[in-house]
Amino acid sequence: MDISERNKKVALARWENCFIKQRERIKKDPSSLIKKAIICGFLAGDGNIQIRRDSSNYEIRFFPDDAYMLQVYCELMEELYDKCPSVFIEKGSFNARLTSKVIVEDIISYSNFGLEKWDLPEELFLIPNAKEYWISAFFSGEAYVGKNHIKVQTINKSGMEKLSNLLFDCGINHKFYQYCPKRSNHSIVYIICILKKKDRKLFYDKIGFFHREKTIKLQKSLNL
């Protein structure tokens, strides 16, 4: 073995020891698991996780368009992992980036992410109220609040079917349907729409948003 190869192995061993210590510090109490549910909801709605093919870089990116959402996200990352994302402003939205193999491994152990494959962290839903917090975080990123409806639409059929079931579990009635674009190269869009005032009020009382503007719009639509 030459010197460069030996030095490389020594460096990798040191890094692995660092990773082991970081993993040991990861919190898994009920309160922390609820916070992870919120982060998973944020990233499913407005973020992504990237791992290079050679596994040399693990990056979490979050793109909220609301300062309060950003604040909550950054505070949760610091509380759970003692690491704060770097924040930039791009095209009217925030871009919060964080690089960490240990954090990425922990988050993806609960759920999948990506435009077509985001999923629900169902293991975390065993903790009381975790599912409501996940819905709140996801809707904060994905939902549109109108005068008489709350709407979410994505191209992820499986994720939306599970979300629909989750809303019914929370007692929130809604319409779930799909829209087929006329252009053949466009994907089918799956839509959840909460229409009745009593159901939107239940959403407000039981779930709510981490998004100030959407909260205000919903309050106005409910005459609150």
Phi and psi restraints in degrees (value plus and minus 20) as a CYANA .aco file:
   2 ASP   PHI    -100.1   -60.1
   2 ASP   PSI     151.0   191.0
   3 ILE   PHI     -83.5   -43.5
   3 ILE   PSI     -62.3   -22.3
   4 SER   PHI     -83.1   -43.1
   4 SER   PSI     -59.3   -19.3
   5 GLU   PHI     -87.6   -47.6
   5 GLU   PSI     -60.1   -20.1
   6 ARG   PHI     -84.7   -44.7
   6 ARG   PSI     -63.3   -23.3
   7 ASN   PHI     -82.1   -42.1
   7 ASN   PSI     -57.5   -17.5
   8 LYS   PHI     -83.8   -43.8
   8 LYS   PSI     -63.5   -23.5
   9 LYS   PHI     -86.4   -46.4
   9 LYS   PSI     -56.6   -16.6
  10 VAL   PHI     -84.8   -44.8
  10 VAL   PSI     -62.9   -22.9
  11 ALA   PHI     -83.9   -43.9
  11 ALA   PSI     -62.6   -22.6
  12 LEU   PHI     -84.4   -44.4
  12 LEU   PSI     -58.0   -18.0
  13 ALA   PHI     -84.6   -44.6
  13 ALA   PSI     -59.3   -19.3
  14 ARG   PHI     -84.9   -44.9
  14 ARG   PSI     -61.9   -21.9
  15 TRP   PHI     -82.8   -42.8
  15 TRP   PSI     -61.9   -21.9
  16 GLU   PHI     -84.0   -44.0
  16 GLU   PSI     -57.4   -17.4
  17 ASN   PHI     -83.1   -43.1
  17 ASN   PSI     -58.4   -18.4
  18 CYS   PHI     -83.8   -43.8
  18 CYS   PSI     -62.5   -22.5
  19 PHE   PHI     -83.3   -43.3
  19 PHE   PSI     -60.3   -20.3
  20 ILE   PHI     -80.9   -40.9
  20 ILE   PSI     -63.5   -23.5
  21 LYS   PHI     -85.9   -45.9
  21 LYS   PSI     -59.2   -19.2
  22 GLN   PHI     -85.5   -45.5
  22 GLN   PSI     -61.9   -21.9
  23 ARG   PHI     -83.4   -43.4
  23 ARG   PSI     -57.2   -17.2
  24 GLU   PHI     -85.1   -45.1
  24 GLU   PSI     -45.5    -5.5
  25 ARG   PHI    -108.2   -68.2
  25 ARG   PSI     -26.8    13.2
  26 ILE   PHI     -86.1   -46.1
  26 ILE   PSI     111.0   151.0
  27 LYS   PHI    -105.1   -65.1
  27 LYS   PSI     118.5   158.5
  28 LYS   PHI    -155.1  -115.1
  28 LYS   PSI       1.8    41.8
  29 ASP   PHI     -94.2   -54.2
  29 ASP   PSI     143.2   183.2
  30 PRO   PHI     -73.9   -33.9
  30 PRO   PSI     -61.8   -21.8
  31 SER   PHI     -82.5   -42.5
  31 SER   PSI     -60.5   -20.5
  32 SER   PHI     -89.1   -49.1
  32 SER   PSI     -55.4   -15.4
  33 LEU   PHI     -87.6   -47.6
  33 LEU   PSI     -54.6   -14.6
  34 ILE   PHI     -84.2   -44.2
  34 ILE   PSI     -61.1   -21.1
  35 LYS   PHI     -83.7   -43.7
  35 LYS   PSI     -56.1   -16.1
  36 LYS   PHI     -87.6   -47.6
  36 LYS   PSI     -54.0   -14.0
  37 ALA   PHI     -82.4   -42.4
  37 ALA   PSI     -59.9   -19.9
  38 ILE   PHI     -83.9   -43.9
  38 ILE   PSI     -66.3   -26.3
  39 ILE   PHI     -81.0   -41.0
  39 ILE   PSI     -62.7   -22.7
  40 CYS   PHI     -81.2   -41.2
  40 CYS   PSI     -58.9   -18.9
  41 GLY   PHI     -85.8   -45.8
  41 GLY   PSI     -63.6   -23.6
  42 PHE   PHI     -78.1   -38.1
  42 PHE   PSI     -68.8   -28.8
  43 LEU   PHI     -90.8   -50.8
  43 LEU   PSI     -52.6   -12.6
  44 ALA   PHI     -85.8   -45.8
  44 ALA   PSI     -55.7   -15.7
  45 GLY   PHI    -106.2   -66.2
  45 GLY   PSI     -61.5   -21.5
  46 ASP   PHI    -157.2  -117.2
  46 ASP   PSI       9.1    49.1
  47 GLY   PHI    -170.7  -130.7
  47 GLY   PSI    -194.7  -154.7
  48 ASN   PHI    -180.9  -140.9
  48 ASN   PSI     143.7   183.7
  49 ILE   PHI    -143.6  -103.6
  49 ILE   PSI     110.3   150.3
  50 GLN   PHI    -140.8  -100.8
  50 GLN   PSI     111.6   151.6
  51 ILE   PHI    -145.9  -105.9
  51 ILE   PSI     102.0   142.0
  52 ARG   PHI     -84.6   -44.6
  52 ARG   PSI     132.1   172.1
  53 ARG   PHI     -78.1   -38.1
  53 ARG   PSI     -53.0   -13.0
  54 ASP   PHI    -109.0   -69.0
  54 ASP   PSI     -11.7    28.3
  55 SER   PHI      38.6    78.6
  55 SER   PSI       8.9    48.9
  56 SER   PHI    -111.5   -71.5
  56 SER   PSI     -30.1     9.9
  57 ASN   PHI    -168.4  -128.4
  57 ASN   PSI     111.0   151.0
  58 TYR   PHI    -142.9  -102.9
  58 TYR   PSI      93.6   133.6
  59 GLU   PHI    -149.5  -109.5
  59 GLU   PSI     117.2   157.2
  60 ILE   PHI    -131.7   -91.7
  60 ILE   PSI     108.3   148.3
  61 ARG   PHI    -146.0  -106.0
  61 ARG   PSI     116.9   156.9
  62 PHE   PHI    -153.1  -113.1
  62 PHE   PSI     112.7   152.7
  63 PHE   PHI    -144.2  -104.2
  63 PHE   PSI      44.3    84.3
  64 PRO   PHI     -94.6   -54.6
  64 PRO   PSI     132.4   172.4
  65 ASP   PHI    -126.4   -86.4
  65 ASP   PSI      -5.1    34.9
  66 ASP   PHI    -153.7  -113.7
  66 ASP   PSI     111.6   151.6
  67 ALA   PHI     -84.4   -44.4
  67 ALA   PSI     -54.9   -14.9
  68 TYR   PHI     -88.6   -48.6
  68 TYR   PSI     -61.2   -21.2
  69 MET   PHI     -76.0   -36.0
  69 MET   PSI     -66.5   -26.5
  70 LEU   PHI     -79.7   -39.7
  70 LEU   PSI     -64.5   -24.5
  71 GLN   PHI     -80.3   -40.3
  71 GLN   PSI     -66.7   -26.7
  72 VAL   PHI     -81.5   -41.5
  72 VAL   PSI     -65.8   -25.8
  73 TYR   PHI     -79.1   -39.1
  73 TYR   PSI     -69.3   -29.3
  74 CYS   PHI     -85.0   -45.0
  74 CYS   PSI     -59.7   -19.7
  75 GLU   PHI     -84.8   -44.8
  75 GLU   PSI     -60.1   -20.1
  76 LEU   PHI     -85.6   -45.6
  76 LEU   PSI     -60.9   -20.9
  77 MET   PHI     -81.6   -41.6
  77 MET   PSI     -60.9   -20.9
  78 GLU   PHI     -87.8   -47.8
  78 GLU   PSI     -61.8   -21.8
  79 GLU   PHI     -85.7   -45.7
  79 GLU   PSI     -60.1   -20.1
  80 LEU   PHI    -103.4   -63.4
  80 LEU   PSI     -59.3   -19.3
  81 TYR   PHI    -145.0  -105.0
  81 TYR   PSI     -17.9    22.1
  82 ASP   PHI      36.1    76.1
  82 ASP   PSI      17.2    57.2
  83 LYS   PHI    -165.3  -125.3
  83 LYS   PSI     112.6   152.6
  84 CYS   PHI    -127.3   -87.3
  84 CYS   PSI     113.0   153.0
  85 PRO   PHI     -84.8   -44.8
  85 PRO   PSI     134.0   174.0
  86 SER   PHI    -103.5   -63.5
  86 SER   PSI     115.3   155.3
  87 VAL   PHI    -138.2   -98.2
  87 VAL   PSI     111.8   151.8
  88 PHE   PHI    -147.7  -107.7
  88 PHE   PSI     142.3   182.3
  89 ILE   PHI    -132.9   -92.9
  89 ILE   PSI     103.5   143.5
  90 GLU   PHI    -155.9  -115.9
  90 GLU   PSI     100.8   140.8
  91 LYS   PHI      32.6    72.6
  91 LYS   PSI      24.7    64.7
  92 GLY   PHI      62.5   102.5
  92 GLY   PSI     -22.1    17.9
  93 SER   PHI    -143.6  -103.6
  93 SER   PSI     139.3   179.3
  94 PHE   PHI    -103.9   -63.9
  94 PHE   PSI     129.1   169.1
  95 ASN   PHI    -146.4  -106.4
  95 ASN   PSI      84.5   124.5
  96 ALA   PHI    -123.6   -83.6
  96 ALA   PSI      98.5   138.5
  97 ARG   PHI    -137.9   -97.9
  97 ARG   PSI     122.0   162.0
  98 LEU   PHI    -166.0  -126.0
  98 LEU   PSI     111.5   151.5
  99 THR   PHI    -132.9   -92.9
  99 THR   PSI     100.0   140.0
 100 SER   PHI    -189.2  -149.2
 100 SER   PSI     100.9   140.9
 101 LYS   PHI     -83.6   -43.6
 101 LYS   PSI     -63.5   -23.5
 102 VAL   PHI     -86.5   -46.5
 102 VAL   PSI     -63.0   -23.0
 103 ILE   PHI     -87.0   -47.0
 103 ILE   PSI     -63.8   -23.8
 104 VAL   PHI     -79.7   -39.7
 104 VAL   PSI     -67.0   -27.0
 105 GLU   PHI     -80.0   -40.0
 105 GLU   PSI     -58.9   -18.9
 106 ASP   PHI     -87.0   -47.0
 106 ASP   PSI     -67.1   -27.1
 107 ILE   PHI     -85.8   -45.8
 107 ILE   PSI     -64.0   -24.0
 108 ILE   PHI     -94.7   -54.7
 108 ILE   PSI     -27.9    12.1
 109 SER   PHI     -92.4   -52.4
 109 SER   PSI     -36.1     3.9
 110 TYR   PHI    -122.4   -82.4
 110 TYR   PSI     -46.7    -6.7
 111 SER   PHI    -180.2  -140.2
 111 SER   PSI     144.3   184.3
 112 ASN   PHI    -119.4   -79.4
 112 ASN   PSI     137.0   177.0
 113 PHE   PHI    -157.1  -117.1
 113 PHE   PSI     141.5   181.5
 114 GLY   PHI     107.3   147.3
 114 GLY   PSI     134.3   174.3
 115 LEU   PHI     -73.1   -33.1
 115 LEU   PSI     -63.7   -23.7
 116 GLU   PHI    -122.3   -82.3
 116 GLU   PSI     -29.0    11.0
 117 LYS   PHI    -148.6  -108.6
 117 LYS   PSI      -7.9    32.1
 118 TRP   PHI     -79.4   -39.4
 118 TRP   PSI     128.2   168.2
 119 ASP   PHI    -157.9  -117.9
 119 ASP   PSI     153.5   193.5
 120 LEU   PHI    -116.6   -76.6
 120 LEU   PSI     117.1   157.1
 121 PRO   PHI     -99.8   -59.8
 121 PRO   PSI      52.0    92.0
 122 GLU   PHI     -81.7   -41.7
 122 GLU   PSI     -47.4    -7.4
 123 GLU   PHI     -80.6   -40.6
 123 GLU   PSI     -57.1   -17.1
 124 LEU   PHI     -91.8   -51.8
 124 LEU   PSI     -42.7    -2.7
 125 PHE   PHI     -91.5   -51.5
 125 PHE   PSI     -25.2    14.8
 126 LEU   PHI     -90.4   -50.4
 126 LEU   PSI     -39.4     0.6
 127 ILE   PHI    -103.1   -63.1
 127 ILE   PSI     108.3   148.3
 128 PRO   PHI     -73.5   -33.5
 128 PRO   PSI     114.5   154.5
 129 ASN   PHI      56.5    96.5
 129 ASN   PSI     -25.3    14.7
 130 ALA   PHI     -84.2   -44.2
 130 ALA   PSI     -59.1   -19.1
 131 LYS   PHI     -85.9   -45.9
 131 LYS   PSI     -57.5   -17.5
 132 GLU   PHI     -84.7   -44.7
 132 GLU   PSI     -60.1   -20.1
 133 TYR   PHI     -87.2   -47.2
 133 TYR   PSI     -57.6   -17.6
 134 TRP   PHI     -83.5   -43.5
 134 TRP   PSI     -66.5   -26.5
 135 ILE   PHI     -78.7   -38.7
 135 ILE   PSI     -64.1   -24.1
 136 SER   PHI     -79.0   -39.0
 136 SER   PSI     -64.4   -24.4
 137 ALA   PHI     -87.4   -47.4
 137 ALA   PSI     -63.1   -23.1
 138 PHE   PHI     -85.4   -45.4
 138 PHE   PSI     -67.2   -27.2
 139 PHE   PHI     -84.9   -44.9
 139 PHE   PSI     -50.0   -10.0
 140 SER   PHI     -80.9   -40.9
 140 SER   PSI     -52.7   -12.7
 141 GLY   PHI    -109.3   -69.3
 141 GLY   PSI     -60.0   -20.0
 142 GLU   PHI    -120.9   -80.9
 142 GLU   PSI     -43.7    -3.7
 143 ALA   PHI     -99.5   -59.5
 143 ALA   PSI     129.2   169.2
 144 TYR   PHI    -131.2   -91.2
 144 TYR   PSI     110.5   150.5
 145 VAL   PHI    -126.6   -86.6
 145 VAL   PSI      95.6   135.6
 146 GLY   PHI    -125.1   -85.1
 146 GLY   PSI    -194.2  -154.2
 147 LYS   PHI     -87.3   -47.3
 147 LYS   PSI     -48.8    -8.8
 148 ASN   PHI    -158.0  -118.0
 148 ASN   PSI       4.0    44.0
 149 HIS   PHI    -183.3  -143.3
 149 HIS   PSI     140.6   180.6
 150 ILE   PHI    -141.8  -101.8
 150 ILE   PSI     105.2   145.2
 151 LYS   PHI    -148.9  -108.9
 151 LYS   PSI     119.3   159.3
 152 VAL   PHI    -147.8  -107.8
 152 VAL   PSI     115.9   155.9
 153 GLN   PHI    -160.9  -120.9
 153 GLN   PSI     115.1   155.1
 154 THR   PHI    -167.8  -127.8
 154 THR   PSI     153.1   193.1
 155 ILE   PHI    -117.8   -77.8
 155 ILE   PSI     -12.2    27.8
 156 ASN   PHI    -114.6   -74.6
 156 ASN   PSI      75.6   115.6
 157 LYS   PHI     -82.5   -42.5
 157 LYS   PSI     -69.2   -29.2
 158 SER   PHI     -81.1   -41.1
 158 SER   PSI     -66.3   -26.3
 159 GLY   PHI     -82.0   -42.0
 159 GLY   PSI     -60.2   -20.2
 160 MET   PHI     -90.7   -50.7
 160 MET   PSI     -55.1   -15.1
 161 GLU   PHI     -83.4   -43.4
 161 GLU   PSI     -62.5   -22.5
 162 LYS   PHI     -87.0   -47.0
 162 LYS   PSI     -58.8   -18.8
 163 LEU   PHI     -83.5   -43.5
 163 LEU   PSI     -61.2   -21.2
 164 SER   PHI     -79.1   -39.1
 164 SER   PSI     -65.8   -25.8
 165 ASN   PHI     -82.5   -42.5
 165 ASN   PSI     -57.7   -17.7
 166 LEU   PHI     -85.3   -45.3
 166 LEU   PSI     -61.1   -21.1
 167 LEU   PHI     -83.8   -43.8
 167 LEU   PSI     -62.0   -22.0
 168 PHE   PHI     -82.3   -42.3
 168 PHE   PSI     -59.0   -19.0
 169 ASP   PHI     -79.9   -39.9
 169 ASP   PSI     -50.6   -10.6
 170 CYS   PHI    -105.6   -65.6
 170 CYS   PSI     -19.8    20.2
 171 GLY   PHI      64.7   104.7
 171 GLY   PSI      -8.7    31.3
 172 ILE   PHI    -119.0   -79.0
 172 ILE   PSI      88.9   128.9
 173 ASN   PHI     -96.5   -56.5
 173 ASN   PSI     129.5   169.5
 174 HIS   PHI    -184.9  -144.9
 174 HIS   PSI     149.7   189.7
 175 LYS   PHI    -124.8   -84.8
 175 LYS   PSI     111.6   151.6
 176 PHE   PHI    -141.6  -101.6
 176 PHE   PSI      99.6   139.6
 177 TYR   PHI    -169.5  -129.5
 177 TYR   PSI     156.5   196.5
 178 GLN   PHI    -146.4  -106.4
 178 GLN   PSI     132.8   172.8
 179 TYR   PHI    -142.1  -102.1
 179 TYR   PSI     107.0   147.0
 180 CYS   PHI    -121.9   -81.9
 180 CYS   PSI      88.5   128.5
 181 PRO   PHI     -80.3   -40.3
 181 PRO   PSI     130.1   170.1
 182 LYS   PHI     -87.8   -47.8
 182 LYS   PSI     -52.4   -12.4
 183 ARG   PHI     -97.6   -57.6
 183 ARG   PSI     108.4   148.4
 184 SER   PHI     -86.9   -46.9
 184 SER   PSI     -42.3    -2.3
 185 ASN   PHI    -106.9   -66.9
 185 ASN   PSI     -17.5    22.5
 186 HIS   PHI    -119.3   -79.3
 186 HIS   PSI     121.9   161.9
 187 SER   PHI     -96.9   -56.9
 187 SER   PSI     134.6   174.6
 188 ILE   PHI     -85.6   -45.6
 188 ILE   PSI     117.9   157.9
 189 VAL   PHI    -126.3   -86.3
 189 VAL   PSI     112.3   152.3
 190 TYR   PHI    -125.2   -85.2
 190 TYR   PSI     111.9   151.9
 191 ILE   PHI    -146.5  -106.5
 191 ILE   PSI     115.1   155.1
 192 ILE   PHI    -136.6   -96.6
 192 ILE   PSI     107.7   147.7
 193 CYS   PHI    -151.1  -111.1
 193 CYS   PSI     100.4   140.4
 194 ILE   PHI    -114.7   -74.7
 194 ILE   PSI      92.5   132.5
 195 LEU   PHI    -125.5   -85.5
 195 LEU   PSI     -70.1   -30.1
 196 LYS   PHI     -88.0   -48.0
 196 LYS   PSI     122.2   162.2
 197 LYS   PHI     -79.4   -39.4
 197 LYS   PSI     -58.8   -18.8
 198 LYS   PHI     -85.4   -45.4
 198 LYS   PSI     -53.2   -13.2
 199 ASP   PHI     -96.1   -56.1
 199 ASP   PSI     -55.9   -15.9
 200 ARG   PHI     -87.6   -47.6
 200 ARG   PSI     -55.4   -15.4
 201 LYS   PHI     -87.3   -47.3
 201 LYS   PSI     -59.4   -19.4
 202 LEU   PHI     -84.4   -44.4
 202 LEU   PSI     -60.4   -20.4
 203 PHE   PHI     -79.8   -39.8
 203 PHE   PSI     -64.1   -24.1
 204 TYR   PHI     -82.1   -42.1
 204 TYR   PSI     -65.5   -25.5
 205 ASP   PHI     -92.7   -52.7
 205 ASP   PSI     -59.2   -19.2
 206 LYS   PHI    -115.4   -75.4
 206 LYS   PSI     -46.4    -6.4
 207 ILE   PHI    -145.2  -105.2
 207 ILE   PSI     -85.7   -45.7
 208 GLY   PHI      53.9    93.9
 208 GLY   PSI    -192.1  -152.1
 209 PHE   PHI    -144.2  -104.2
 209 PHE   PSI     135.7   175.7
 210 PHE   PHI    -117.7   -77.7
 210 PHE   PSI       5.6    45.6
 211 HIS   PHI    -148.0  -108.0
 211 HIS   PSI      95.5   135.5
 212 ARG   PHI     -83.0   -43.0
 212 ARG   PSI     -67.0   -27.0
 213 GLU   PHI     -83.2   -43.2
 213 GLU   PSI     -61.8   -21.8
 214 LYS   PHI     -87.7   -47.7
 214 LYS   PSI     -55.1   -15.1
 215 THR   PHI     -82.8   -42.8
 215 THR   PSI     -65.8   -25.8
 216 ILE   PHI     -82.9   -42.9
 216 ILE   PSI     -63.7   -23.7
 217 LYS   PHI     -81.3   -41.3
 217 LYS   PSI     -62.0   -22.0
 218 LEU   PHI     -87.5   -47.5
 218 LEU   PSI     -60.7   -20.7
 219 GLN   PHI     -79.4   -39.4
 219 GLN   PSI     -64.0   -24.0
 220 LYS   PHI     -84.2   -44.2
 220 LYS   PSI     -60.9   -20.9
 221 SER   PHI     -87.3   -47.3
 221 SER   PSI     -44.1    -4.1
 222 LEU   PHI    -118.5   -78.5
 222 LEU   PSI     -18.0    22.0
 223 ASN   PHI      38.9    78.9
 223 ASN   PSI      23.0    63.0
